[in-house]
Amino acid sequence: MSKLDYQVICLSHLRADRIAGWTMKLFPDCLVCIEESELQDYLPYVPKSQLLLHPKYKASASIRNFIIDYCKAETVIVPDDDLLGFSSFVGNKVQKYTEPDEVLQIVENAIFVANHIGARHFGWNQTPTPWSLTPQDPITFHKWVGTIVGITGKNLKYDDLLLLRADIDYCLTQLKVNRIIMRDDRFYMDSAPRYKEPGGNNIYRSDKQIDGETRYIQDKWGKYVHFSIGMGTTTKAMVPVIKVPRQQNK
């Protein structure tokens, strides 16, 4: 495999005392992007050389845009701050990958493949169940990714108006402009309970905010996206389905 040019930059907010046992356990050398005012909170847990300070933003979309602009590497990997490890649904039983070298191998394989097929945005499965994997079609090219994503290039940005659902909007923008998102459904990234842990985007999460952003995205993209209540979820976790068919050039 040729040398890969990438950087891992995790965005974190109000989780100084937990990030060392979460995402930094998987990516011990990553940069941690935090608000300037949180520096003293994070210093006991993260080396100063690994802290990247950003101005005060309300939306995580704005922080993601800051990271895209900051990164000097060809590709930036942006994980959430509450990750626990990859799970693989291939085979007869679920396999867990939590060692940094194992996690990096999965990430680097994805970077290599994405670069060679021209996918400028990529990620992994979003559903923590074995039946979400279709064995004969393990890689998809028109579905949304989140939790941990790879981005190559700086020409596309996240919508700063969105606090919670910017990843869905960004995926649709990628499909509109670049026509492809690579998602490897063989692996799912486990994370801490999304709606229970304090900090992160949970400080903005409410029924009103989610409903408003869902309507905003639906109005913006029309027939190319719809939201439904997924298995085991509530209206607080409406599941987005991107409806952009892949077509062969004739």
C-alpha positions in Angstrom: 0.0 0.0 0.0 1.4 3.4 -0.9 2.0 6.0 1.8 -1.3 7.7 2.8 -1.5 11.4 3.5 -4.1 11.8 6.3 -4.7 13.3 9.7 -7.2 12.3 12.5 -8.9 15.3 14.1 -11.5 14.7 16.7 -14.0 17.4 17.7 -14.9 17.4 21.4 -17.1 19.6 23.6 -17.5 19.4 27.4 -16.1 15.8 27.6 -12.6 16.4 28.9 -12.8 13.8 31.6 -14.1 11.0 29.3 -12.4 11.4 25.9 -9.2 9.6 27.1 -11.3 6.4 27.7 -13.2 6.9 24.5 -11.9 8.1 21.1 -8.4 8.8 22.3 -8.0 5.2 23.4 -8.6 4.3 19.7 -6.6 7.2 18.2 -4.0 8.0 20.8 -2.1 10.4 18.5 -5.1 12.3 17.2 -5.6 16.0 17.5 -8.6 17.0 19.7 -10.4 20.1 18.5 -12.0 22.1 21.3 -13.3 25.6 22.1 -10.6 28.0 23.3 -12.4 28.5 26.6 -12.1 24.7 27.4 -8.3 24.6 27.3 -7.7 24.3 31.0 -10.4 21.6 31.3 -8.8 19.4 28.7 -5.1 19.9 29.7 -5.2 17.3 32.5 -6.4 14.6 30.1 -4.9 15.6 26.6 -1.3 16.7 25.9 -1.2 20.3 24.9 0.5 19.5 21.7 -2.6 17.5 20.6 -5.1 20.2 21.4 -6.4 22.3 18.5 -8.3 25.4 19.6 -11.2 26.9 17.7 -13.2 30.1 18.3 -16.6 29.9 19.9 -19.1 28.3 17.5 -22.6 27.2 18.3 -22.9 24.5 15.6 -20.7 21.5 15.2 -21.0 22.1 11.5 -18.9 25.2 11.9 -16.3 23.3 13.9 -16.2 20.6 11.1 -15.6 23.4 8.6 -12.8 24.8 10.8 -11.2 21.3 10.8 -11.5 20.9 7.0 -9.8 24.3 6.5 -7.1 23.6 9.1 -6.0 20.1 7.9 -2.9 20.2 5.8 -3.1 16.5 4.8 -4.9 15.2 1.7 -7.6 13.5 3.8 -8.9 14.3 7.2 -10.6 11.6 9.4 -13.1 13.2 11.8 -14.3 10.9 14.6 -16.8 11.9 17.3 -15.4 12.1 20.8 -17.4 9.2 22.3 -16.2 6.3 20.2 -15.6 2.8 21.7 -14.4 0.7 18.8 -15.3 -1.0 15.5 -17.5 -4.0 15.3 -17.5 -6.3 12.3 -20.6 -8.2 11.1 -18.8 -10.5 8.7 -18.9 -14.2 9.6 -20.8 -16.2 12.2 -20.2 -13.9 15.1 -19.6 -10.2 15.8 -15.9 -9.3 16.0 -14.7 -6.3 18.1 -11.7 -4.1 17.2 -10.6 -1.7 19.9 -6.8 -1.8 19.7 -5.3 1.3 18.0 -3.4 -0.6 15.3 -6.6 -2.6 14.4 -8.7 0.5 14.2 -6.1 2.3 12.0 -5.9 -0.6 9.7 -9.6 -0.4 9.1 -9.4 3.3 8.6 -6.3 3.2 6.3 -7.9 0.5 4.1 -10.9 2.7 3.6 -8.7 5.8 2.8 -6.8 3.7 0.2 -9.9 2.4 -1.5 -11.8 5.7 -1.4 -8.9 7.5 -2.9 -8.6 5.0 -5.8 -12.3 5.0 -6.7 -12.6 8.8 -6.4 -14.8 8.9 -3.3 -14.1 12.2 -1.5 -16.4 11.3 1.4 -16.5 7.9 3.1 -17.4 6.1 6.4 -18.9 3.0 7.9 -22.2 1.4 8.8 -24.6 3.4 10.9 -26.7 0.5 12.2 -25.4 -1.7 15.0 -27.1 -4.9 13.8 -25.8 -7.8 11.7 -28.8 -7.7 9.3 -27.8 -4.2 8.2 -25.0 -5.9 6.2 -25.9 -7.3 2.8 -23.2 -9.9 2.2 -23.3 -9.7 -1.6 -23.3 -5.9 -1.5 -21.1 -4.9 1.5 -19.9 -1.5 0.0 -22.5 1.1 -0.9 -22.0 4.4 -2.8 -25.1 6.5 -2.1 -25.9 6.3 1.6 -25.1 8.7 4.4 -22.2 8.4 6.9 -21.6 9.8 10.3 -20.0 9.1 13.7 -16.6 8.8 12.0 -16.0 10.1 8.5 -13.3 10.7 6.0 -13.1 13.9 3.9 -10.8 14.6 1.0 -10.6 18.1 -0.3 -11.8 21.5 0.9 -14.3 22.6 -1.7 -17.4 21.4 0.1 -18.5 22.6 3.5 -21.1 21.8 6.1 -24.3 23.9 6.5 -23.6 26.2 9.5 -27.4 26.5 10.1 -27.6 22.9 11.3 -26.7 21.9 14.9 -27.6 18.2 14.9 -28.2 16.9 11.4 -25.4 18.6 9.4 -23.9 15.2 8.4 -27.0 14.2 6.4 -27.1 17.5 4.6 -23.3 17.3 3.8 -23.7 13.8 2.4 -26.4 15.0 0.0 -24.2 17.8 -1.0 -21.4 15.3 -1.7 -23.7 13.2 -3.8 -24.9 16.2 -5.7 -21.4 17.5 -6.5 -19.1 14.3 -6.5 -21.8 11.7 -7.2 -20.3 9.1 -4.7 -20.0 8.4 -1.0 -18.2 5.2 0.0 -19.7 3.4 3.0 -18.2 0.1 4.2 -21.1 -1.8 5.8 -18.8 -4.6 7.1 -17.9 -2.4 10.0 -19.9 -0.4 12.6 -18.3 2.1 15.0 -19.7 1.7 18.5 -20.2 4.8 20.6 -21.3 5.8 24.1 -25.2 6.0 24.5 -26.0 8.9 22.2 -28.8 10.5 24.1 -27.6 9.9 27.6 -24.1 11.2 27.9 -23.7 14.9 28.8 -21.7 17.2 26.6 -21.2 17.1 22.8 -24.2 17.8 20.7 -26.5 16.6 23.5 -26.5 20.1 25.0 -28.5 21.3 21.9 -30.7 18.2 21.5 -34.4 18.7 21.8 -37.6 17.6 20.0 -38.0 21.2 18.8 -34.5 21.4 17.4 -34.6 18.0 15.7 -38.1 18.7 14.2 -36.9 22.0 12.8 -33.8 20.6 11.3 -35.6 17.7 9.8 -38.1 20.0 8.1 -35.2 22.2 6.9 -33.4 19.3 5.3 -36.6 17.9 3.8 -37.5 21.2 2.3 -34.0 21.7 1.0 -33.6 18.3 -0.7 -37.2 17.2 -1.4 -37.6 13.7 -2.8 -34.0 12.8 -2.3 -34.3 12.3 1.4 -37.0 11.2 3.8 -37.2 10.5 7.6 -38.8 7.6 9.3 -38.9 6.1 12.8 -36.4 3.3 12.8 -36.6 0.0 14.8 -36.0 0.7 18.5 -36.0 4.5 18.0 -38.4 7.3 18.9 -39.3 10.6 17.2 -36.1 12.0 18.8 -34.1 9.7 16.5 -35.8 9.9 13.2 -33.8 7.8 10.8 -32.8 9.6 7.5 -32.9 7.6 4.3 -31.1 9.1 1.3 -33.0 8.3 -1.9 -30.4 9.1 -4.6 -30.2 6.1 -7.0 -26.8 5.2 -8.5 -26.9 5.1 -12.2 -24.3 3.8 -14.8 -23.2 6.3 -17.4 -24.6 5.3 -20.8 
